[in-house]
Amino acid sequence: MISERVCQRAVFGGSALLFAASGAVTIHWCASMSAMAGMPMLGGWTMSMAWMRMPGQTWAGAAASFLGMWIAMMVAMMSPSLVPMLWRYRQAVGRTGETYLGLLTALVGVGYFFVWTAFGMAAFPLGVALAAVEMQLPALARAVPIAVGAVVLIAGALQFTAWKAHHLACCREAPGCGRPLPADAGTAWRQGLRLGLHCSYCCAGLTAILLVIGVMDLRAMAVVTAAITVERLAPAAERVARALGVVVVGAGLFLIARAVALG
């Protein structure tokens, strides 16, 4: 029988390789997009290339390109907080063959990222539609910097809500709540979907910040990733979430004040 320590090394080692690969793809993608100048807009901001088609590219191609970038980005951002939950899932499953258990654990991860993929599929047409409206209405384009600050402010306020606390607790909850889980694909898939839904709801505010600040901004990605990981893994999760909320609310107020001053 393979020892638990060997299994743990295999899980965390494989996850580290996946994190490194997805991080490298994300960095390369962002660097490629940054090399192309975005569209300067009224109000002193620049529209991200993520919401525009490249020359000669169809909308289907643009959507596929965005989705590929989104999946790589989500794998890189969410892996640090997801991997400990995958390990806890392995421990919650009754004894079974190591190969089969590995496949079930991978299926949990696939279910988890399937949820994030669905959110990416919804984000792209919404972002494209908003970009089209902003290009057609100059008054709306001028208001975007204030709107960005408002989104950040709302995201910070969400950190203090019972809704946030509930989904954060569900994200940290042990699979099976201390009971052994059946070693079958259906249960693994449902565990992945459940964790993905709670995680996406829990991270809704922080993800919204990433979308409005710049979905291709590596600094924003790094900050949001650190925030998600700390509040998911820290012992005093709710207090950490509220502390982050204070910082985010302050950032939102600063962005609004700066936009008003410059406007």
Phi and psi in degrees as a GROMACS rama.xvg file:
@    title "Ramachandran Plot"
@    xaxis  label "Phi"
@    yaxis  label "Psi"
@TYPE xy
-68.9293  134.385  ILE-2
-68.9543  156.117  SER-3
-63.2022  -35.4497  GLU-4
-65.4089  -40.8087  ARG-5
-63.5843  -42.8421  VAL-6
-61.7983  -42.0681  CYS-7
-63.0167  -42.3872  GLN-8
-63.1181  -39.1059  ARG-9
-65.315  -44.1938  ALA-10
-64.4261  -50.56  VAL-11
-70.736  -33.8882  PHE-12
-66.8729  -45.8107  GLY-13
-63.2985  -39.1673  GLY-14
-65.9943  -37.0684  SER-15
-64.4624  -39.5629  ALA-16
-64.7551  -41.6633  LEU-17
-64.0617  -41.3128  LEU-18
-61.3126  -45.217  PHE-19
-63.3984  -42.811  ALA-20
-65.2332  -46.4848  ALA-21
-67.013  -36.2557  SER-22
-64.1203  -41.5819  GLY-23
-64.4785  -41.8558  ALA-24
-63.0322  -43.5798  VAL-25
-62.8589  -44.6893  THR-26
-62.5492  -43.6894  ILE-27
-62.5976  -43.2106  HIS-28
-63.4837  -45.0816  TRP-29
-64.6846  -39.6252  CYS-30
-64.665  -39.421  ALA-31
-64.5967  -41.3759  SER-32
-70.7852  -35.5923  MET-33
-67.5942  -27.3492  SER-34
-67.477  -21.009  ALA-35
-97.0852  122.446  MET-36
-65.3616  133.53  ALA-37
-72.0343  -178.994  GLY-38
-93.2155  115.839  MET-39
-64.3748  136.095  PRO-40
-122.527  158.053  MET-41
-60.4243  138.83  LEU-42
104.844  -3.50183  GLY-43
80.5814  24.8413  GLY-44
-122.85  168.387  TRP-45
-121.981  129.613  THR-46
-75.3188  134.322  MET-47
-67.1836  143.66  SER-48
-68.8206  -13.8607  MET-49
-61.8756  -25.8394  ALA-50
-100.855  14.6693  TRP-51
-128.183  156.913  MET-52
-85.4043  145.926  ARG-53
-77.5208  157.162  MET-54
-55.4134  128.972  PRO-55
79.8626  2.9966  GLY-56
-95.5047  138.025  GLN-57
-80.5763  165.609  THR-58
-66.0815  -33.2764  TRP-59
-64.1096  -41.0765  ALA-60
-66.1736  -39.5739  GLY-61
-64.0912  -41.0791  ALA-62
-64.7541  -42.6849  ALA-63
-64.5185  -39.7999  ALA-64
-63.965  -44.1853  SER-65
-63.3577  -42.7967  PHE-66
-65.2562  -39.8187  LEU-67
-61.7208  -44.1375  GLY-68
-63.2999  -41.6192  MET-69
-63.0744  -44.6744  TRP-70
-63.9168  -45.8944  ILE-71
-60.1396  -41.9522  ALA-72
-64.7119  -43.1466  MET-73
-66.796  -38.584  MET-74
-61.566  -43.5611  VAL-75
-66.6854  -40.0325  ALA-76
-76.6649  -38.0308  MET-77
-94.0917  -17.6986  MET-78
-57.0701  -42.9788  SER-79
-57.4967  -34.2277  PRO-80
-92.3042  -19.2433  SER-81
-81.6259  -38.5917  LEU-82
-56.7778  -44.5712  VAL-83
-59.0277  -33.7902  PRO-84
-70.153  -34.9546  MET-85
-65.4103  -38.3346  LEU-86
-66.2125  -40.1883  TRP-87
-66.495  -31.5629  ARG-88
-63.7974  -45.7534  TYR-89
-56.4671  -40.8517  ARG-90
-70.5858  -27.4288  GLN-91
-81.429  -17.9438  ALA-92
-81.6394  138.752  VAL-93
-59.4614  162.609  GLY-94
-57.3838  132.622  ARG-95
-157.194  176.524  THR-96
-60.6521  141.977  GLY-97
-62.3965  -38.9805  GLU-98
-64.2471  -46.0619  THR-99
-65.1121  -39.2595  TYR-100
-64.5994  -37.0981  LEU-101
-63.3095  -41.06  GLY-102
-65.3893  -39.2898  LEU-103
-65.2183  -40.9955  LEU-104
-63.3428  -41.606  THR-105
-62.5309  -36.0103  ALA-106
-66.4814  -36.942  LEU-107
-59.1055  -45.2715  VAL-108
-62.9474  -40.2498  GLY-109
-62.959  -43.6579  VAL-110
-61.732  -40.3653  GLY-111
-60.7933  -50.5077  TYR-112
-76.1513  -18.1984  PHE-113
-61.4601  -41.1459  PHE-114
-62.9016  -45.0197  VAL-115
-66.1938  -33.178  TRP-116
-63.6276  -41.6652  THR-117
-61.5903  -39.4637  ALA-118
-65.6151  -37.8747  PHE-119
-63.7131  -39.0652  GLY-120
-63.8784  -31.0789  MET-121
-80.0747  -33.9305  ALA-122
-68.9141  -35.9394  ALA-123
-63.7902  -54.6636  PHE-124
-62.6728  -33.1174  PRO-125
-65.2614  -44.6444  LEU-126
-63.9357  -40.5165  GLY-127
-64.4697  -42.3154  VAL-128
-64.0421  -44.5823  ALA-129
-64.0901  -39.1014  LEU-130
-62.8256  -40.4901  ALA-131
-64.0638  -42.1734  ALA-132
-66.0529  -41.4792  VAL-133
-63.9548  -34.0851  GLU-134
-73.2642  -26.2223  MET-135
-90.0749  -23.0935  GLN-136
-118.88  98.8669  LEU-137
-56.9911  -37.3821  PRO-138
-62.5843  -38.0755  ALA-139
-68.9364  -39.8164  LEU-140
-60.648  -39.3112  ALA-141
-65.5011  -28.9587  ARG-142
-83.9671  -7.40921  ALA-143
-58.6917  -45.5642  VAL-144
-56.8821  -39.2057  PRO-145
-68.5147  -40.3933  ILE-146
-62.4134  -38.5387  ALA-147
-61.6349  -44.9464  VAL-148
-61.6605  -37.9577  GLY-149
-65.6313  -40.584  ALA-150
-62.8645  -43.5589  VAL-151
-63.4313  -41.0698  VAL-152
-62.4102  -44.1162  LEU-153
-65.0094  -40.9073  ILE-154
-60.7272  -38.7105  ALA-155
-66.4172  -40.0177  GLY-156
-64.3127  -34.3956  ALA-157
-60.4846  -27.3217  LEU-158
-63.2429  -18.6344  GLN-159
-98.3168  -2.04969  PHE-160
-85.3511  157.791  THR-161
-65.2932  -31.5264  ALA-162
-59.304  -46.4268  TRP-163
-63.5589  -45.3037  LYS-164
-61.7683  -39.1831  ALA-165
-63.5785  -50.0774  HIS-166
-70.9416  -30.96  HIS-167
-65.7425  -41.0645  LEU-168
-63.8809  -38.9347  ALA-169
-66.7502  -35.194  CYS-170
-64.7928  -31.3802  CYS-171
-94.0203  -7.64666  ARG-172
-67.6734  137.681  GLU-173
-65.0848  134.275  ALA-174
-56.5504  130.701  PRO-175
82.4462  -4.78128  GLY-176
52.3016  43.1812  CYS-177
89.7913  -7.30269  GLY-178
-99.682  145.874  ARG-179
-61.5789  140.743  PRO-180
-97.6479  146.495  LEU-181
-63.6224  142.987  PRO-182
-90.7662  69.5743  ALA-183
-137.343  157.88  ASP-184
-64.3797  -38.0565  ALA-185
-61.1728  -44.8908  GLY-186
-64.8717  -40.9781  THR-187
-62.7024  -43.6549  ALA-188
-62.9806  -43.7872  TRP-189
-65.8838  -37.3759  ARG-190
-61.7578  -41.8283  GLN-191
-65.0093  -44.1413  GLY-192
-63.8161  -44.2791  LEU-193
-60.3293  -47.859  ARG-194
-64.4575  -39.8833  LEU-195
-63.6542  -40.8117  GLY-196
-66.4689  -47.9492  LEU-197
-61.6681  -39.8941  HIS-198
-65.7852  -44.1405  CYS-199
-65.8645  -38.0261  SER-200
-67.2441  -43.3698  TYR-201
-61.7372  -37.753  CYS-202
-95.0813  9.13765  CYS-203
-56.3877  -46.6518  ALA-204
-65.3772  -45.9406  GLY-205
-66.1306  -35.9248  LEU-206
-67.8709  -38.1269  THR-207
-61.1051  -37.8719  ALA-208
-60.3852  -44.414  ILE-209
-60.9387  -41.6075  LEU-210
-66.8403  -38.9755  LEU-211
-86.0022  -29.8282  VAL-212
-74.6489  -37.8581  ILE-213
152.056  104.237  GLY-214
-65.2081  -18.1804  VAL-215
-103.933  12.4811  MET-216
-89.2289  111.359  ASP-217
-64.3257  -34.2236  LEU-218
-65.9372  -42.5451  ARG-219
-63.5854  -41.2612  ALA-220
-60.1912  -45.1506  MET-221
-63.4225  -42.9619  ALA-222
-66.0696  -45.513  VAL-223
-64.9193  -41.146  VAL-224
-60.3095  -44.9647  THR-225
-62.3128  -41.6781  ALA-226
-64.1652  -45.0124  ALA-227
-63.4977  -43.8558  ILE-228
-65.6856  -44.4036  THR-229
-64.7005  -47.0916  VAL-230
-70.6167  -22.3101  GLU-231
-81.6965  -32.3272  ARG-232
-109.172  -17.1725  LEU-233
-66.5551  148.286  ALA-234
-59.993  -45.9782  PRO-235
-97.7602  73.261  ALA-236
-61.0716  -45.1992  ALA-237
-65.8135  -39.3225  GLU-238
-67.3011  -37.5591  ARG-239
-63.5437  -43.7978  VAL-240
-59.961  -41.1971  ALA-241
-69.825  -37.6185  ARG-242
-62.6849  -42.5406  ALA-243
-61.5979  -37.648  LEU-244
-60.1639  -40.5196  GLY-245
-59.8374  -45.4019  VAL-246
-64.0131  -43.7849  VAL-247
-68.9789  -40.9923  VAL-248
-60.0492  -43.3485  VAL-249
-60.9432  -40.9516  GLY-250
-65.061  -40.2384  ALA-251
-62.7977  -43.9108  GLY-252
-63.7857  -39.2827  LEU-253
-63.1046  -44.8567  PHE-254
-63.7061  -39.5226  LEU-255
-65.8172  -45.5564  ILE-256
-61.9406  -41.7814  ALA-257
-66.1975  -41.0169  ARG-258
-64.1238  -39.925  ALA-259
-65.5589  -42.6708  VAL-260
-64.3948  -39.8207  ALA-261
-80.0824  -23.2191  LEU-262
